[in-house]
Amino acid sequence: MNKPCLVIMAAGMGSRYGGLKQMDPMDDQGHIIMDFSIHDAREAGFEKVIFIIKREMEEIFRKTIGNRVEERMETAYVFQELEDLPEGIRVPEGRVKPWGTAHALLACRHIVDGPFVAINADDYYGKQSFRDLFAYLSSHEDDDQYRFVMGGYHLINTLTDNGHVSRGVCTTDDNGYLTDITERTKIIKLDGHPAYTEDDGATWNILPDLTPVSMNMWGFSTGFLKETEQRFEKFLREAIPENPLKCEYYIPSVVDELLREKKATVKVIETPDKWYGVTYKADKPMVMEAIARMEHEGLYPRNF
């Protein structure tokens, strides 16, 4: 079995944040959030990283982080492009929005040759999940089903005080395997507890604080890419007529289909680590304070 590699989805422009949030320094040494994820991944055993970026970002991306990562890890770049579509399907006129996280992963389908962990570029995940997912993928292979794994974060640890977030809300069985995942696109902290709305805020539904959610930290085999590619055309033919400019192909949607078809299992490894991210500009001071505290505690060296 090949060693798991790390895939970082960094093609998003961060529309709610207002700019290339992936490039924003989070400490006095100029480290960005990706630096901490890559540091934690290397500690866990990862030796290769694949960056999924937009082609027009390549120069600034290499200058900001890629060149120095190449000194420590095997590094590759792939591009998420609107035109990367099944034969016979064209980009709708006026569409500029990327096709979503599942489509982003398809950008690396030609160079991934073994298990991989996929993460967002602009999320801080903590150290434990990298260790857990690396260990799981190193000891489990596909058999009659795909054997996937997910880092499960407690919902209360993933919220921002500065607006709503989107989370994949998970249900697990008694053995910790995912049975259902539902993408909730508007979750806020309401009176100190998570709540979601399905009617633009007319009503709110409270969720338990410790509800496991996906932060797009997934461990897959190459089978996931094969299944995603096969299913993409059907998604587009159904979604484009309804929402040509904004429909997106999400990782949880593909996972949910595979679960319902009994083609995959997903082990949810829960972590008490707190997630940090910069969904909004107002989140940045809180993230910087948390990183400064961890550096002071010795979790990260000042220069790495």
C-alpha positions in Angstrom: 0.0 0.0 0.0 1.3 3.5 -0.9 1.6 5.9 2.1 -1.3 8.3 2.4 -0.7 11.8 0.8 -2.2 15.1 1.7 -4.5 16.9 -0.7 -5.2 20.6 0.1 -8.2 22.3 -1.6 -7.1 25.9 -2.1 -9.0 27.0 -5.2 -11.7 29.0 -3.3 -11.6 32.7 -3.3 -13.4 33.2 0.0 -16.4 35.3 -1.2 -17.7 35.9 2.3 -14.3 36.8 3.6 -13.4 39.1 0.8 -10.2 38.0 -0.8 -7.6 35.3 -0.9 -7.9 34.2 2.7 -5.6 31.3 2.1 -2.7 33.7 1.8 -3.4 35.8 4.9 -0.6 35.7 7.6 -1.8 34.5 11.0 1.3 35.2 13.1 4.3 37.5 13.2 6.4 35.1 11.2 4.1 35.3 8.3 2.7 31.7 8.6 -0.7 31.1 7.0 -3.2 28.5 8.1 -1.9 26.0 5.6 1.5 26.1 7.2 0.1 24.7 10.4 -1.8 22.0 8.6 1.3 21.0 6.6 3.4 21.0 9.8 0.9 18.8 11.6 0.6 16.5 8.6 4.4 16.0 8.4 4.5 15.2 12.1 1.8 12.6 11.5 3.8 10.9 8.7 2.7 12.5 5.5 5.5 13.0 3.0 3.6 14.3 -0.1 1.2 17.2 -0.6 -1.0 18.0 -3.6 -2.3 21.6 -3.8 -5.6 22.1 -5.7 -5.5 25.8 -6.9 -6.8 28.0 -9.6 -4.4 28.3 -12.6 -4.3 32.1 -12.2 -3.2 31.7 -8.6 -0.2 29.6 -9.3 2.5 32.4 -9.2 1.3 34.0 -5.9 0.6 30.6 -4.4 4.1 29.3 -5.1 5.6 32.5 -3.8 3.5 32.6 -0.6 3.8 28.9 0.4 4.6 26.4 -2.3 8.3 27.2 -2.7 9.1 26.7 0.9 6.9 23.5 1.2 8.8 22.0 -1.7 12.0 22.1 0.5 10.4 19.8 3.1 7.9 17.6 1.2 7.2 16.1 -2.2 4.9 18.7 -3.8 2.5 18.7 -6.7 0.0 21.3 -8.1 -3.2 20.7 -10.0 -5.8 23.1 -11.2 -9.6 23.2 -10.6 -11.0 24.6 -13.8 -14.6 25.4 -14.7 -14.1 23.8 -18.1 -13.1 20.4 -16.6 -16.5 18.8 -17.4 -17.8 15.6 -18.9 -18.0 15.4 -22.7 -21.0 17.2 -24.0 -21.5 19.6 -21.1 -20.6 23.2 -21.3 -20.1 25.9 -18.7 -23.3 27.9 -18.5 -23.1 31.5 -19.8 -22.1 33.8 -16.9 -20.9 31.1 -14.6 -17.7 32.0 -12.6 -18.3 30.0 -9.4 -16.3 26.8 -9.0 -18.2 23.5 -9.2 -17.6 22.6 -5.5 -15.5 20.4 -3.3 -16.1 17.1 -5.1 -15.2 18.6 -8.4 -12.1 20.1 -6.8 -10.9 16.6 -5.8 -11.4 15.4 -9.4 -8.6 17.8 -10.4 -6.1 15.4 -8.8 -7.6 12.2 -10.2 -4.7 11.7 -12.6 -1.9 11.9 -10.1 -3.2 10.4 -6.9 -2.1 6.8 -6.8 -3.1 5.7 -3.3 -5.0 6.7 -0.1 -5.2 10.4 0.6 -6.5 12.9 3.2 -8.3 15.9 1.8 -8.6 19.2 3.7 -9.6 22.8 3.2 -6.8 25.3 2.9 -8.4 27.9 5.2 -9.2 25.6 8.2 -7.0 24.8 11.2 -7.7 21.2 12.2 -5.4 20.5 15.1 -2.8 17.7 15.4 -4.9 14.7 16.5 -7.0 14.2 13.4 -3.9 14.1 11.1 -2.4 11.3 13.2 -5.7 9.4 13.4 -6.5 9.6 9.7 -3.0 8.7 8.6 -3.0 5.7 10.9 -6.5 4.5 9.7 -5.6 4.8 6.0 -2.3 3.1 6.6 -4.0 0.0 8.1 -7.2 -0.3 6.1 -7.7 -1.2 2.5 -10.8 -1.4 0.3 -12.4 -4.9 0.2 -16.0 -5.5 -0.8 -16.6 -1.9 0.1 -14.6 1.3 0.1 -13.1 1.9 3.5 -13.1 5.7 4.1 -12.5 7.8 7.2 -13.5 11.2 8.4 -12.3 13.6 11.1 -15.4 14.4 13.2 -15.5 17.7 15.0 -17.9 18.7 17.7 -20.3 21.3 16.2 -19.9 23.8 19.1 -16.1 23.8 18.4 -16.6 24.8 14.8 -18.8 27.9 15.0 -17.9 31.6 14.5 -19.5 34.5 16.3 -19.4 36.6 13.1 -22.0 34.9 10.9 -23.4 31.6 9.6 -21.4 28.6 8.5 -22.0 25.5 6.4 -21.4 22.1 8.0 -21.9 18.5 7.1 -24.0 17.3 10.1 -23.3 13.6 10.8 -25.2 10.7 12.3 -23.2 7.7 13.4 -24.0 4.2 14.6 -22.9 2.6 17.8 -19.5 1.6 16.3 -18.7 5.1 15.1 -19.5 4.6 11.4 -21.2 7.3 9.5 -24.9 6.5 8.6 -26.0 9.8 7.3 -24.6 13.2 6.5 -26.7 16.3 5.8 -25.3 19.6 4.5 -26.6 22.4 6.6 -25.8 25.6 4.8 -26.8 28.1 7.5 -25.7 27.3 11.1 -25.2 29.9 13.7 -24.6 30.2 17.5 -28.0 31.0 19.0 -28.0 31.7 22.8 -24.7 29.8 23.0 -25.8 26.7 21.1 -25.8 25.6 17.5 -28.9 26.1 15.4 -29.7 25.8 11.8 -32.4 27.2 9.5 -34.0 25.9 6.4 -36.3 28.9 5.7 -33.8 31.9 5.7 -34.1 32.5 9.5 -37.8 32.4 9.9 -37.4 29.4 12.3 -34.3 27.9 13.9 -33.6 24.3 15.0 -31.3 23.7 17.9 -28.6 21.0 17.5 -26.7 19.3 20.4 -23.3 20.9 21.1 -21.4 17.7 20.6 -23.0 16.8 17.3 -20.2 15.4 15.0 -19.8 17.5 11.9 -17.5 17.3 8.8 -15.0 20.0 8.3 -14.0 18.6 5.0 -11.3 16.5 6.5 -11.7 13.2 4.7 -9.6 10.1 4.2 -10.3 8.3 0.9 -9.0 5.7 -1.5 -8.7 6.3 -5.2 -12.1 4.6 -5.4 -13.7 7.8 -4.3 -12.3 9.7 -7.3 -13.5 7.0 -9.7 -17.0 7.1 -8.2 -17.1 10.9 -8.2 -16.1 11.1 -11.8 -18.7 8.6 -12.8 -21.5 10.5 -11.0 -20.6 14.0 -12.0 -22.4 14.1 -15.3 -25.7 13.0 -13.8 -25.3 15.7 -11.1 -24.7 18.4 -13.8 -27.6 17.4 -16.0 -30.0 17.6 -13.1 -28.5 20.7 -11.3 -27.6 23.0 -14.2 -31.2 23.6 -15.4 -32.3 24.4 -11.9 -29.3 26.6 -10.8 -26.9 27.2 -13.6 -24.7 29.8 -11.9 -24.4 28.5 -8.4 -25.0 24.7 -8.2 -22.1 22.9 -6.5 -21.0 19.3 -6.3 -20.2 18.6 -2.6 -18.0 15.8 -1.2 -20.7 14.9 1.4 -23.3 14.4 -1.4 -21.1 11.7 -3.0 -20.3 10.1 0.3 -24.0 10.0 1.2 -24.9 8.3 -2.1 -22.2 5.6 -1.6 -23.4 5.0 1.9 -27.0 4.5 0.8 -25.8 2.1 -2.0 -23.8 0.1 0.6 -20.7 0.7 -1.4 -18.7 2.3 1.3 -18.2 2.7 5.0 -16.9 5.8 6.7 -15.3 5.6 10.1 -15.9 8.8 12.0 -12.9 9.5 14.4 -14.1 12.3 16.7 -11.7 14.8 18.1 -12.0 17.3 20.9 -9.7 19.7 19.1 -11.1 23.1 18.4 -11.4 24.1 14.8 -10.2 27.6 13.8 -11.0 29.2 10.5 -11.4 32.6 8.7 -14.9 32.4 7.2 -15.2 36.1 7.8 -12.6 38.9 8.1 -13.8 39.5 11.7 -12.6 35.9 12.5 -9.0 36.7 11.9 -8.1 38.3 15.3 -9.5 35.3 17.2 -7.5 32.9 15.0 -4.3 34.9 15.4 -4.8 34.9 19.2 -5.3 31.2 19.3 -2.2 30.5 17.2 -0.1 32.9 19.3 -1.2 31.0 22.4 -0.3 27.6 20.8 3.1 28.9 19.8 3.7 30.2 23.3 2.8 26.8 24.7 5.3 25.2 22.4 3.0 23.3 20.1 4.6 25.1 17.2 8.1 26.4 16.8 8.5 30.1 15.8 10.2 29.2 12.6 9.2 26.1 10.6 
